[in-house]
Amino acid sequence: MLLFRYVSPVATPKVFESADEILVHFGLPRAYKDPYELFSEPDRPLASEEERAFYDYFLGKVAEAPVACFSCRPNSVVMWAHYGRDGAGICLALDEDALIDQLPVAFVSDIEYTDGPATIDSGYIRQAYITGKRRHTFSCYPGSVRRASGFVLVGLSYK
């Protein structure tokens, strides 16, 4: 699948700074305008202080992880107006598999827009804590997407 990244005219030279690669900016959600970007809480109180510490360390700090947002559409008028600066910028087409190959720790997920902060099922948090398996921790992430980038490192937008 192709992922599209809208880039302003000011940022375009930075994208092509290197002759051998395309540079994609990753930002920190805490710098976003929306204070609830990637903000989440367990859906009910956690059973122990240890589970809460696990949540805080592995899941509660998602807003401190670098994020890049992409679109599934290269022809979004809204995206061109906002990120492409009224069509004066460019729209990059990147192969999702190639991008993931370059960023093996990336997590790609669709965005889920809601009216309030997202919640993570406490049962998933408990399972991830008990097993200590990375895949169980990652299974908690999709439920905590609110707005912005669909997760830890890379996300998709359908605007």
C-alpha positions in Angstrom: 0.0 0.0 0.0 1.2 3.5 -0.7 1.4 6.1 2.1 1.3 9.8 1.2 3.1 12.6 3.0 2.1 16.2 2.3 5.1 18.5 2.6 5.1 22.3 2.7 7.3 24.3 0.2 9.5 25.4 3.1 10.2 21.8 4.2 10.6 20.3 0.6 14.3 21.0 0.3 14.9 19.3 3.7 13.2 16.2 2.4 15.6 15.9 -0.5 18.7 17.1 1.4 20.5 13.8 0.9 21.0 12.4 -2.6 20.6 8.8 -1.3 17.5 9.1 0.8 14.3 10.9 1.6 14.1 12.5 5.0 10.8 12.3 6.8 10.3 14.4 9.9 9.1 12.7 13.1 7.6 15.0 15.7 6.7 14.6 19.4 3.0 14.6 20.1 3.5 16.8 23.2 4.3 19.6 20.8 1.0 19.2 18.9 -1.7 21.7 19.3 -4.2 19.1 20.6 -3.3 18.2 24.2 -5.0 14.8 23.7 -2.8 13.6 20.9 -2.0 10.0 21.7 -3.2 10.6 25.3 -4.9 7.5 26.9 -5.8 6.0 30.2 -6.8 2.6 31.3 -10.6 2.1 31.0 -10.8 1.1 34.7 -8.3 1.2 37.6 -5.4 -1.2 37.4 -5.1 -4.0 39.9 -1.7 -3.1 41.4 1.0 -0.5 41.6 3.2 -2.7 39.5 0.6 -2.8 36.7 0.3 1.0 36.9 4.1 1.4 36.7 4.1 -1.0 33.7 1.4 1.1 32.0 3.2 4.4 32.8 6.5 3.1 31.4 5.4 1.2 28.3 2.1 2.8 27.3 1.6 6.0 29.1 4.6 7.6 27.5 3.5 7.2 23.9 3.2 11.0 23.7 7.0 11.1 24.1 7.6 8.8 21.1 8.4 10.3 17.7 5.5 10.2 15.3 5.1 10.8 11.6 1.6 11.1 10.0 0.7 9.9 6.5 -2.4 9.8 4.4 -4.0 7.0 2.4 -5.1 9.6 -0.2 -2.8 11.8 -2.5 -5.7 14.0 -3.5 -7.2 15.3 -0.3 -8.1 19.0 -0.7 -7.9 19.5 3.1 -4.4 17.9 3.4 -3.2 19.9 0.3 -4.5 23.2 1.8 -3.1 22.6 5.3 0.1 20.6 4.9 0.9 21.3 1.3 0.3 25.0 1.9 -2.5 25.5 -0.6 -1.0 23.2 -3.2 2.4 24.9 -3.2 4.2 21.9 -1.6 4.6 18.3 -2.6 3.0 15.0 -1.9 5.4 12.1 -1.4 4.3 8.5 -2.2 6.0 6.0 0.0 5.7 2.2 0.0 4.4 1.1 3.4 6.5 -2.1 3.4 9.7 -0.3 2.3 9.1 2.3 5.1 8.6 -0.4 7.7 11.8 -2.2 6.4 13.7 1.0 7.1 12.1 1.5 10.5 11.9 -2.0 12.1 10.6 -0.6 15.4 7.8 1.3 13.7 4.2 0.6 14.5 1.8 1.5 11.7 -1.9 1.9 12.5 -5.0 3.7 11.2 -6.3 6.7 13.0 -9.4 6.5 15.0 -11.1 9.9 15.7 -13.1 10.2 18.8 -14.7 13.0 20.9 -12.6 12.4 24.0 -9.4 10.9 25.3 -8.9 7.2 24.4 -8.9 4.4 26.8 -7.0 1.1 26.8 -8.7 -2.1 28.0 -7.3 -2.8 31.5 -7.4 -6.5 30.7 -5.0 -6.0 27.8 -2.7 -4.0 30.1 -2.8 -6.8 32.7 -2.1 -9.5 30.1 0.9 -7.5 28.7 2.2 -6.9 32.2 1.9 -10.6 33.3 3.4 -12.1 30.1 6.0 -9.4 29.5 5.7 -10.1 25.8 6.2 -7.2 23.4 3.4 -8.3 21.1 1.0 -8.2 24.0 2.1 -4.6 24.8 1.7 -3.6 21.2 -1.8 -5.1 21.1 -2.7 -2.4 23.6 -1.8 0.5 21.3 -4.6 0.5 18.7 -7.2 1.0 21.4 -5.5 4.1 22.6 -5.4 6.1 19.4 -7.4 9.3 19.5 -6.3 11.7 16.9 -3.0 12.3 15.1 -0.8 9.6 14.1 -2.0 6.2 14.5 0.7 5.2 16.8 4.0 5.0 18.3 6.1 5.9 15.3 4.0 6.0 12.2 0.3 6.6 11.5 -2.2 7.0 8.7 -4.8 9.6 8.2 -8.0 9.4 6.1 -8.8 13.2 6.0 
